[in-house]
Structure formats: structure tokens, C-alpha cells
Amino acid sequence: MGKQCLHVSKVVFLLITLLAVGPRLLLAQKDRETVNQSIQWFALSTSIKLSERAYLLLEGQFRQVANFKPMQYQLRTGLEIKLKNHFSVVPIAYVYTWNYQYGKQPAVYQNHEHRIWQQVACKHSIGIFSVDHRLRPEQRFIQQHSKMPNGDVFDDGYTVNQFRLRYRLMGRLPLNSKEIGAKTFYVSVYDEIFMSWGERVAYSEPDQNRIYAGIGYQFDDAFGLQGGFLYQMLVKSNGAMQENNLGLIVQMNYNVKWSGSL
């Protein structure tokens, strides 16, 4: 399975590289209004074991921009099926996102979002270095507001439909043991690339990149905590504005076994 994951990752990486580089060879990149700002992100997640192969995923994301002003909050859930020890799929999942008017390039309105997503993930090892690949398609239904002639703001509903594909390559290296288990310190790094299509998306190259480096500690089989630095490059859907966000991210994970699991 490790070799299969490695082959799949090479194909995905090549595809994303072509998507990223190809359009740039044909069209000159437009000048953008670019801003730099600090961020503070916090994440809480759990995986509830329902049966030998089925897990319920629950996650809360609390993202703030400079001075802890709300940027984006999320509640996420999904059903994960582990087909083999190193390969899993999420056939159906859902997330609701609260988007705020934040930072140096605030949106005109607070347009929230319903999102349906799926996922394929696989893992393999290179010596004691653990490598994870995650491919996640997302179907997004984004709220819209419009301003009436009399100045009133009208909620148009979740009328804008977009599709997004994201791929994450993550590596973890244990520091005080040969593998990540109970009482293990580890270094974690990842790079995740996003690309969007659909209504009101004028920029159809990779429009977001997240690069992370940090350190974590696995207390036992159930509880882990990690934190580090995150860089987020975000190009707005019109292609004319870009955020370069840099700051701290803290993630806590607690896995449980449901008492009624089969």
C-alpha cells in the first residue's frame, strides 16, 4: 500500500504542477493588491470509532486575524471508512463555515457557506519518516447579499456554487522513538494546495497554499497536541487581491471509542 500511495502522490503532484505552471506560460500574471497580516488559528478534532472500519470525524476550526479578530469559524463532520491500515476514504462529509469581514481586504458582506466534501487519504513510511497524502474535493454553496436601491441589504441565499480541489502532503518525524506513539515528540510539516472553479471564480490557477512547520506531542493513543507556524497565501476569486498570512496554529486531537461500537 505504501508503494501505491507513493505512485498516486507522484501523479497528483504532477497534475497540480501542470495546472499551476501551464496557465502562467500562456498568460502574464496580473498585478495584484497584496497585503501581509498576522493570523492565529486553533483547531479541535476527534475521531470516534464506531466499528472496526468506520469512524465519525468531528472538528472545530477557530481562525482569527491580527489581534484575535474573527476571520473564519468552521464546524466539520464526516464518515471515514478505513479500507486498510494505511488507506481510508470519506465518501460523504459536511462543513458549515462562518466567514467574517476581516483584515486589510475585508469582504463587502459576511457570506457564510455550506460545503459538501469527500476525501481519499493514504500513508506510507520512509524509514522512520511518516508521509501522509490527502486529496479532498469540495462542493461549495456560498451565501450572497445584494444592496437594494433604498440601501437595504437583501440575503440572496446560498446561491453561488463552486468546486474546489485540495491536495496536502504531510510528513512527521518522531524525535524520541522509532515511531509516533504514546509519549512521543515529533516534528510535523505539510504543504497544501487549493484550486477552485465555478461561479464568480475569475482566477483559475491554484489560489491558496498553506505551508506549516511545527512540533507535536502524542500523550497516548487517544490524545495529541501540536503547534507551529503557518503561512497562508490566498488569492481572492477575482484574481486582483492576495493575502499573505503568517502566524501561529495550535491543533488538539482526541480520539475515542464509542461504547456502542460493533
Secondary structure, DSSP 4 states (H G I P E B T S, - for coil): -HHHHHHHHHHHHHHHHHHHHHHHHHSPPPP-EEEEEEEEEEEEEEEEE-SSSEEEEEEEEEEEEGGGEEEEEEEEEEEEEEEETTEEEEEEEEEEEEE---SSS--SS---EEEEEEEEEEEEEETTEEEEEEEEEEEEEEEEEEE-TTS-EEEEEEEEEEEEEEEEEEEEEESSSSSS-TTEEEEEEEEEEEEEEETT----S--EEEEEEEEEEE-SSSEEEEEEEEEEEEE-TTSSEEEEEEEEEEEEEE-EE-TT--
